């Protein structure tokens, strides 16, 4: 396989704006006792209550597509927000049910949780996704088989490349297309604070500089820039300004293709036919 990707319409690189709409699941899945702590849960509640509408407003103004990875619990509890995402023409990806970490030694449980989240999306908003992002990027070998058996087109889980590639199943057949990501392009590592595991909250200018430099090199290499954001984090007032500033920077470069996950996967598949 070539080190270069032929993007549509002669584009030099692809940019994915992705949002993991975890809502309260991030706190409920890690510690069920958080169900008794409304203040803790409100960190995720901000994502559904305030951030998603503000993000959708920004995307409308910028006329850009996005992929929202949504846990089944979020679809059940913020159905109107997920409907609004679809109404604006964005893509929905699967993101588990309660943002669980599932033991890879329990493949039946992995499949059960996956199907529960998938069923919730189909039942609440009538949408059957074709892409998956495992909670916290924690992928097991079982999941590749689960995705292939359910005809999923792509997964965004691995950190081992800057361009798409295809997973190979144990029998040598083709699995889903991988759309790689990296922690440096995830807003959570810079901004997500917890009393139980406190860490610094970085300035917006610090994060913007990292994202700019990473984009510049991926642009030069002709790869995929997969930006991972969370409504409860990037949806804070000043961080929406950060996102607008980053989009403005990217638009200074000719030949940038903003696309959804399924569009990127299709472009890669069309190249490899």
Secondary structure as GFF3:
##gff-version 3
##sequence-region A 1 273
A	DSSP	three_ten_helix	8	10	.	.	.	ID=ss1
A	DSSP	beta_strand	13	21	.	.	.	ID=ss2
A	DSSP	alpha_helix	25	30	.	.	.	ID=ss3
A	DSSP	three_ten_helix	32	36	.	.	.	ID=ss4
A	DSSP	alpha_helix	38	46	.	.	.	ID=ss5
A	DSSP	pi_helix	47	51	.	.	.	ID=ss6
A	DSSP	alpha_helix	52	62	.	.	.	ID=ss7
A	DSSP	beta_strand	67	70	.	.	.	ID=ss8
A	DSSP	alpha_helix	72	77	.	.	.	ID=ss9
A	DSSP	alpha_helix	79	87	.	.	.	ID=ss10
A	DSSP	beta_strand	91	94	.	.	.	ID=ss11
A	DSSP	alpha_helix	107	125	.	.	.	ID=ss12
A	DSSP	beta_strand	131	132	.	.	.	ID=ss13
A	DSSP	three_ten_helix	135	137	.	.	.	ID=ss14
A	DSSP	alpha_helix	141	149	.	.	.	ID=ss15
A	DSSP	beta_strand	154	155	.	.	.	ID=ss16
A	DSSP	beta_strand	165	168	.	.	.	ID=ss17
A	DSSP	beta_strand	174	178	.	.	.	ID=ss18
A	DSSP	three_ten_helix	183	185	.	.	.	ID=ss19
A	DSSP	alpha_helix	188	191	.	.	.	ID=ss20
A	DSSP	alpha_helix	204	221	.	.	.	ID=ss21
A	DSSP	beta_strand	224	229	.	.	.	ID=ss22
A	DSSP	alpha_helix	231	234	.	.	.	ID=ss23
A	DSSP	alpha_helix	237	250	.	.	.	ID=ss24
A	DSSP	beta_strand	256	258	.	.	.	ID=ss25
A	DSSP	alpha_helix	261	272	.	.	.	ID=ss26
###
